[in-house]
Amino acid sequence: MSKNVNAIVTHQEKRAAGTSLLLRHCRSMGTAENRVPARIRLERAIGAELARRLVTSLTAHSRR
């Protein structure tokens, strides 16, 4: 039983660490008021046409 409890605690610790890391990354992007929108950042990184195709493809798969 002790082994199961340790596994649960370890899983919860990993989950908490993952959540903390995600929050740190979000905070590093700045506040919503001064952040460049994701669409513009994606277009700058890969170009407008490829960004449009990527987003269209991803949203088409999410509708299934």
C-alpha positions in Angstrom: 0.0 0.0 0.0 2.9 2.4 0.8 4.1 1.9 -2.8 0.7 3.1 -4.1 0.6 6.1 -1.9 4.1 7.1 -3.0 3.1 6.7 -6.6 0.1 9.0 -6.1 2.2 11.6 -4.3 4.8 11.5 -7.0 2.2 11.9 -9.7 0.7 14.9 -7.9 4.1 16.5 -7.5 4.8 16.1 -11.2 1.5 17.5 -12.1 2.0 20.5 -9.7 5.5 21.1 -11.2 4.0 21.0 -14.7 1.3 23.5 -13.8 3.9 25.7 -12.2 6.1 25.6 -15.3 3.2 26.4 -17.6 2.3 29.4 -15.5 5.9 30.7 -15.5 5.9 30.4 -19.3 2.6 32.3 -19.6 3.8 35.0 -17.3 7.0 35.4 -19.3 4.9 36.4 -22.3 3.8 39.5 -20.5 0.3 40.9 -19.8 -2.5 40.6 -22.4 -2.3 44.4 -23.0 1.3 44.4 -24.2 1.5 40.9 -25.8 1.6 40.5 -29.6 -1.3 38.3 -30.7 -0.5 34.6 -31.4 -1.7 35.0 -35.0 0.8 37.8 -35.7 3.7 36.0 -34.0 2.9 32.8 -36.0 2.8 34.8 -39.3 6.1 36.5 -38.4 7.7 33.1 -37.7 6.5 31.1 -40.7 4.8 33.6 -43.1 1.2 34.5 -43.6 0.2 31.8 -46.1 1.7 28.9 -44.2 0.2 30.2 -41.0 -3.2 30.3 -42.6 -2.8 26.8 -43.9 -1.6 25.5 -40.6 -4.5 27.1 -38.6 -7.1 25.9 -41.2 -5.7 22.4 -41.0 -5.7 22.3 -37.2 -9.2 23.7 -36.9 -10.5 21.2 -39.5 -9.2 18.3 -37.4 -10.7 19.6 -34.2 -14.2 19.6 -35.7 -14.1 15.8 -36.2 
